[in-house]
Amino acid sequence: MMQNRQQKLRAVRATVEFGSVCALALVVCAILDRGALEPRVMAASTPSFSADVAPILQKNCLACHSSSIHRSGLILESYSGLMKGGRHGQPILPHDAKGSRIIQMLEGDVDPQMPAEAAPLPASDIEVIKAWINAGAEGPVASEAMPPMVTLSIPDIQPVVAVVSPVTSAKFSPDGKVLAVGGYREVRLIDPASGNVLATLSGHANYVRSIAFSPDGKWLAAAGGSPQLNGEIRIWDLQSHQLLKTMQGHKDCIYSIAWSPDGKLLASGSYDRMVKLWDVATGRELFNLQDHIDAVFAVAFSPDGKRLASASQDRTVKIWNVATGRRLYTLSDALDGLNGIAYSPFGDRVAAAGYDKTIYIWQLGEDDGHLVQSLIADEESLLALAWSPDGKTIVTASADGSIRFRDAKLDLVSVIDNQADWVEALDISPDGKWLAAGRYNGTLSLYDLKTYKDLGGPRRVFDSRQPHDTKEGKVTASR
């Protein structure tokens, strides 16, 4: 049973990966196919890279050799990427198809045979690549120049049954008077005392997976983006509810953002394995922190703003110098991916949790950190983690349908069982009185942290998208 639930959890993450590969295929197919429509100046007997070779690579190789999934360091999205090669050197030797590594791997003379975990390429396709290499492996000529990669629009696929957005993020304002809740393409601002909706901030590209308030409470940053296409951070004025700016730079959706204590910087962690630091005033990217080897699911600033912690699917927490963008050290005790992270109020410790059901707490030093506590804290994967402002309570939500409260030594204090669905969004109010818990089924609860009672019961945050019959009798849906 535990194994089946674990597989279910991984399936949610796999959906994003599958969407990522499909979106990439659409993008590259449009680019490469344009080359086939251009006039060809090469001899008819000589294969063209744009018209003949690139479509073969696009169809069979990009699932493993793209800018986001570059196995062996090889990226085949362009002629220059192909010729540059990867960790095994150049795959193409012009005028020598037999000696070219790409042919040796396609024909199975060098292990592993490519494409990996798929049927071998047809002999006719391999012969095309051979002929192109033996002719000199020339790139696109002027009339065949391929345009730069552009973002394509994604069809708005309407539901055929009523659906409600999951609650994908939740965050209290610094004064605790506003609770921002993120879902599909919008953020709802809620009065936590009454439950009334104060405003709706709409127009986001996809799910709003993370929310951060500026320290002065005047602005709100909401992050998400479209899988495999781009990450998006939108900054809103909370007084006028107007969009101030949109920042883009990641090549995949953003899972976590954090606002620096001085209000000048934003940090973002993305499925593209990157951590970025942004100048809020200008919207300019300051640093691209490249050291994780898998998706980054959580980022957090230290209370003094001098350091940044990032947690990843690669099972590590990395500590960064904010002023220089330099990685200081890596904490690598976890046995599986990490999706939640939080600093202690004093900044001397950091806690993280994830798929291995374990809470880790590290003591942080100047040049290194060491594990001081760890606990297998639940029966299934941990989905979210929060550390109370007073440092006395650590809260986790689990795939087993529970929310657990522990003290700073990780001793169990209380449990709220039988959640209606996975709780993937947790936040504690600045005064430490309330816990916001957002669920995958679209409901939100506010718990009293003294009594652990649900204040007002689970409430539905977002409007459901209802299908309706058209004149032709087909089922469609509208917002």
C-alpha positions in Angstrom: 0.0 0.0 0.0 2.8 2.4 0.9 4.6 1.6 -2.3 1.4 2.3 -4.3 0.9 5.6 -2.7 4.5 6.5 -3.3 4.1 5.7 -7.0 1.0 7.9 -7.0 3.0 10.8 -5.6 5.7 10.4 -8.2 3.1 10.2 -10.9 2.1 13.8 -10.1 5.7 15.0 -10.7 5.9 12.7 -13.8 2.9 14.5 -15.3 5.0 17.8 -15.4 7.9 15.9 -16.9 5.7 14.3 -19.6 4.1 17.7 -20.4 7.6 19.2 -20.6 8.8 16.7 -23.2 5.6 17.1 -25.2 5.9 20.9 -25.2 9.5 20.7 -26.2 8.6 18.5 -29.1 6.0 20.9 -30.3 8.5 23.8 -30.2 11.4 22.0 -31.9 9.1 20.4 -34.5 7.8 23.8 -35.6 11.4 25.1 -35.9 12.9 22.2 -37.7 10.0 21.7 -40.1 10.3 25.3 -41.2 13.7 24.4 -42.7 12.0 21.9 -45.0 10.0 24.6 -46.6 12.9 26.8 -47.4 14.6 26.7 -50.8 17.5 24.2 -50.9 20.8 25.2 -52.5 22.7 22.0 -51.9 22.8 19.2 -54.5 19.7 17.0 -54.5 21.9 14.0 -53.7 23.4 15.7 -50.6 21.2 15.6 -47.5 20.5 18.9 -45.9 20.9 19.4 -42.1 17.7 21.5 -41.8 15.5 19.4 -44.2 16.8 15.9 -43.7 19.0 15.5 -40.6 17.3 17.8 -38.1 13.9 16.2 -38.3 15.4 12.8 -37.6 17.1 14.2 -34.5 13.9 16.0 -33.4 11.8 12.9 -33.7 14.1 10.4 -32.0 16.7 12.2 -29.8 15.3 15.3 -28.1 13.6 13.5 -25.3 17.0 12.8 -23.8 19.2 15.5 -25.4 17.5 18.9 -25.0 18.5 22.0 -23.1 16.6 20.8 -20.1 17.3 17.1 -20.2 20.9 16.9 -21.6 22.1 13.4 -21.0 25.9 13.1 -21.3 25.9 16.9 -21.7 24.8 16.6 -25.3 22.1 19.1 -26.6 20.7 18.4 -30.1 18.4 21.4 -30.5 20.7 23.1 -33.0 23.5 22.4 -35.4 26.0 24.1 -33.1 24.9 22.0 -30.2 25.3 18.8 -32.2 28.8 19.8 -33.4 29.9 20.9 -30.0 29.2 17.5 -28.5 29.1 16.5 -24.8 31.1 14.7 -22.2 32.1 12.0 -24.7 33.5 14.5 -27.2 32.4 15.4 -30.6 29.8 13.0 -32.1 30.4 14.1 -35.7 33.6 13.7 -37.7 33.0 15.5 -41.0 33.8 13.3 -44.0 34.0 10.2 -41.7 30.7 8.7 -40.9 32.2 5.4 -39.9 34.4 7.1 -37.4 31.7 9.3 -36.0 30.4 8.3 -32.5 26.8 9.2 -33.4 26.8 6.5 -36.2 28.6 4.0 -34.0 25.9 4.4 -31.3 23.0 4.4 -33.7 24.3 1.2 -35.3 25.0 -0.5 -32.0 28.8 -0.7 -32.4 29.3 1.4 -29.2 27.1 0.8 -26.1 24.5 1.9 -25.3 22.8 1.8 -28.7 20.8 4.9 -29.4 18.0 5.8 -29.2 18.0 4.6 -25.6 15.1 2.4 -24.6 13.5 2.6 -28.0 13.6 0.7 -31.3 16.7 1.3 -33.4 16.5 4.0 -36.1 15.5 2.7 -39.5 18.4 2.0 -41.8 17.2 4.6 -44.2 17.5 7.3 -41.5 20.9 6.2 -40.5 22.0 6.3 -44.2 20.7 9.9 -44.5 22.9 10.9 -41.5 25.9 9.0 -42.9 25.6 10.7 -46.3 25.4 14.1 -44.7 28.5 13.4 -42.6 30.5 12.0 -45.5 29.6 15.1 -47.5 31.2 17.3 -44.9 28.4 17.7 -42.2 27.6 21.2 -43.3 25.3 23.3 -41.3 22.3 25.3 -42.5 23.3 27.7 -45.3 21.9 31.2 -45.6 18.6 30.1 -47.2 18.2 27.3 -44.7 19.0 29.3 -41.6 16.7 28.2 -38.8 14.9 30.9 -36.7 15.6 31.1 -33.0 13.5 29.1 -30.6 10.3 31.0 -29.8 7.6 30.3 -27.3 4.5 28.8 -28.9 1.0 29.3 -27.5 -0.4 26.2 -25.7 -4.1 25.3 -26.5 -6.5 26.0 -23.7 -7.9 22.4 -23.3 -11.3 22.7 -21.7 -12.7 20.2 -19.3 -15.6 17.9 -20.1 -16.6 17.6 -16.4 -16.6 20.3 -13.7 -13.1 20.8 -12.3 -11.7 22.9 -9.5 -8.1 24.1 -9.3 -5.9 22.6 -6.6 -4.5 25.0 -4.0 -0.9 25.1 -5.1 0.4 27.8 -2.8 -0.6 29.8 0.2 1.1 32.7 2.1 0.2 35.1 4.8 1.1 38.8 4.5 3.6 40.2 6.9 0.9 41.7 9.1 -1.3 38.6 8.9 -4.3 40.4 7.6 -4.2 38.9 4.1 -3.9 35.3 3.0 -2.8 34.8 -0.7 -3.8 31.5 -2.2 -2.5 30.4 -5.6 -4.2 28.1 -8.1 -4.7 27.6 -11.8 -3.9 31.0 -13.5 -4.9 33.1 -10.5 -4.3 34.2 -7.0 -7.1 34.9 -4.5 -6.5 37.4 -1.7 -8.5 36.3 1.4 -9.3 37.9 4.7 -8.3 35.1 7.1 -10.6 36.4 9.8 -13.8 36.3 7.8 -12.9 34.1 4.9 -14.1 36.8 2.4 -12.3 37.1 -0.9 -10.7 40.6 -1.1 -9.5 40.4 -4.7 -8.5 38.1 -7.5 -5.2 38.5 -9.4 -5.6 36.7 -12.7 -3.8 36.2 -16.0 -1.0 33.9 -14.9 0.3 31.5 -17.5 -0.4 28.3 -15.5 -0.5 27.1 -11.9 0.8 29.7 -9.3 3.1 27.3 -7.5 4.6 29.8 -5.1 3.8 33.2 -3.5 5.9 35.7 -1.6 5.1 39.1 0.0 7.5 41.9 0.1 8.7 42.6 3.7 6.7 45.8 3.8 3.6 44.1 2.6 3.0 46.4 -0.3 3.8 44.0 -3.1 3.1 40.3 -3.9 5.1 38.0 -6.1 3.4 35.0 -7.7 5.4 32.5 -9.6 4.7 29.6 -11.9 4.9 29.4 -15.7 4.4 26.9 -18.4 6.1 23.5 -18.2 9.2 23.3 -20.5 8.5 26.7 -22.0 9.3 29.3 -19.3 9.1 30.3 -15.7 7.1 33.4 -14.8 7.1 35.8 -11.8 4.4 38.4 -11.7 4.6 41.2 -9.2 1.4 42.9 -8.0 0.6 46.1 -6.1 -1.6 45.1 -3.2 -3.2 48.5 -2.8 -4.4 48.9 -6.4 -4.3 45.2 -7.4 -2.5 46.2 -10.5 0.3 44.2 -12.2 3.6 46.0 -11.9 5.9 43.7 -13.9 6.5 40.2 -15.2 9.9 38.6 -15.0 11.0 35.6 -17.1 14.2 33.7 -17.5 13.8 30.1 -16.4 13.3 27.5 -19.1 10.6 25.6 -17.1 8.0 26.3 -14.5 9.0 27.8 -11.1 8.2 25.9 -8.0 9.4 28.2 -5.3 10.2 31.9 -4.7 11.4 33.8 -1.7 11.7 37.6 -1.0 14.9 38.8 0.7 14.5 40.4 4.1 15.6 43.8 2.8 13.0 43.7 0.0 15.6 44.1 -2.8 15.9 40.6 -4.2 13.8 37.7 -5.2 15.1 34.1 -5.4 13.4 31.5 -7.6 13.9 27.7 -8.0 12.7 25.9 -11.1 12.2 22.5 -12.7 15.0 23.5 -15.1 17.4 22.8 -12.2 18.4 26.5 -11.9 18.2 28.9 -9.0 18.1 32.6 -9.9 18.4 35.8 -8.0 16.5 38.8 -9.3 16.7 42.6 -8.7 13.1 43.5 -7.9 13.4 47.2 -8.8 14.6 46.5 -12.3 13.3 43.0 -12.9 16.9 42.1 -14.0 18.4 38.7 -13.4 21.5 39.1 -11.2 22.7 35.5 -10.8 21.9 32.2 -12.3 23.0 29.6 -9.7 23.9 26.4 -11.5 24.9 23.5 -9.4 21.8 21.3 -8.8 21.4 18.4 -11.2 17.7 18.0 -10.9 14.6 20.1 -10.3 14.7 22.7 -7.5 11.5 22.6 -5.5 12.2 25.0 -2.6 14.3 28.2 -1.8 14.6 30.2 1.4 16.6 33.3 2.5 18.3 33.3 5.8 16.8 35.8 8.3 19.8 38.2 7.7 19.4 37.9 3.9 23.1 37.0 3.4 22.5 33.4 2.4 20.1 31.4 0.4 19.2 27.7 0.8 17.8 25.6 -2.0 16.3 22.1 -1.9 16.2 19.8 -4.9 15.0 16.5 -6.3 18.7 15.7 -6.5 18.5 15.0 -2.7 20.7 17.9 -1.7 20.4 21.3 0.0 22.8 23.9 -1.2 23.8 27.0 0.7 24.7 30.1 -1.4 26.3 33.4 -0.8 23.7 36.0 -1.9 26.2 38.8 -2.5 28.4 36.8 -4.9 26.1 34.0 -6.1 28.8 31.5 -5.1 27.9 28.1 -3.7 29.3 27.8 -0.1 28.6 24.1 0.5 26.2 21.2 0.0 24.2 19.2 2.5 23.7 15.8 1.1 22.3 13.5 3.8 18.8 13.0 2.2 18.0 9.7 0.6 15.4 11.0 -1.9 14.2 14.3 -3.4 13.5 17.3 -1.1 10.5 19.6 -1.7 10.3 21.7 1.4 12.9 23.9 3.2 12.8 26.5 6.1 15.3 28.4 8.1 15.1 28.6 11.9 14.2 32.1 13.1 17.8 32.7 14.2 19.2 31.4 10.9 21.6 29.0 12.5 19.7 25.9 11.3 17.8 24.8 8.3 15.2 22.1 8.0 14.2 20.2 4.9 11.8 17.3 4.0 10.6 15.3 1.1 10.0 11.9 -0.5 12.0 9.8 1.9 9.5 10.6 4.7 12.3 12.2 6.8 12.8 15.6 8.4 16.4 16.8 8.4 17.8 19.6 10.5 21.3 20.9 9.8 23.5 23.2 11.9 25.0 25.8 9.6 28.5 27.1 9.8 30.5 29.5 7.8 32.1 27.0 5.5 30.1 23.8 6.2 27.0 22.4 7.8 26.4 19.2 9.7 23.3 17.1 10.4 22.1 17.5 14.0 18.7 15.8 13.8 16.8 13.6 11.5 13.6 11.6 11.9 11.5 9.3 9.7 8.5 11.4 10.5 5.6 9.8 8.6 4.3 6.7 6.9 4.5 8.3 3.4 6.3 11.1 1.6 6.3 14.6 3.1 4.7 17.2 0.8 5.2 20.5 2.6 7.1 21.9 5.6 6.8 25.0 7.7 8.8 26.3 10.8 6.9 28.6 13.2 8.1 32.2 13.6 9.0 31.5 17.3 11.1 28.5 16.3 9.1 26.1 18.6 7.1 24.2 16.1 7.8 22.4 12.8 4.8 21.4 10.8 4.7 18.8 8.0 2.0 17.5 5.6 2.2 14.0 4.4 0.8 11.9 1.5 -0.8 9.7 4.1 -3.4 12.4 4.7 -2.0 13.9 7.9 -0.6 17.2 9.2 1.9 16.7 12.1 3.2 19.2 14.6 6.6 18.6 16.2 8.7 20.6 18.6 12.2 21.8 17.7 13.6 18.4 18.8 11.2 16.7 16.4 9.1 15.1 19.2 5.5 14.8 18.1 3.1 17.3 19.7 -0.1 16.8 17.8 -1.7 15.3 14.6 -4.6 16.3 12.4 -5.5 13.1 10.5 -7.9 12.3 7.7 -7.3 15.2 5.4 -9.6 15.1 2.4 -6.7 15.2 0.0 -3.0 15.9 -0.2 -2.0 19.1 1.6 0.6 20.6 -0.7 0.6 24.2 0.7 1.4 25.2 4.3 2.0 28.5 5.9 2.0 29.8 9.5 0.7 33.3 10.2 3.4 35.8 11.5 1.9 35.9 15.0 2.0 32.1 15.1 -1.8 31.7 15.7 -3.0 30.2 12.4 -2.0 27.5 10.0 -3.2 27.7 6.4 -3.4 24.3 4.7 -4.3 24.1 1.0 -5.3 20.8 -0.6 -5.1 19.2 -4.0 -8.9 19.0 -4.1 -9.1 22.8 -4.1 -10.1 23.3 -0.4 -8.4 25.4 2.2 -8.5 25.2 6.0 -7.3 27.6 8.7 -6.3 25.8 11.9 -6.0 27.4 15.3 -2.5 26.4 16.4 -3.5 26.3 20.1 -6.5 24.0 19.7 -5.7 22.5 16.2 -9.4 23.1 15.3 -10.4 24.0 11.8 -11.8 27.6 11.9 -14.9 27.5 9.8 -14.3 24.2 8.1 -12.7 23.5 4.7 -13.7 26.1 2.2 -13.5 26.1 -1.6 -11.2 28.9 -2.8 -11.6 28.8 -6.6 -14.6 28.8 -8.9 -15.1 25.5 -10.7 -14.8 25.3 -14.5 -18.1 24.1 -15.7 -18.7 22.2 -19.0 -21.7 23.1 -21.1 -23.4 21.8 -24.2 -22.9 23.6 -27.4 -25.4 23.9 -30.2 -23.8 20.9 -31.8 -24.4 18.9 -28.7 -20.8 18.5 -27.8 -19.5 18.9 -24.3 -17.2 21.9 -23.8 -16.3 24.1 -20.8 -15.9 27.7 -20.0 -14.4 29.6 -17.1 
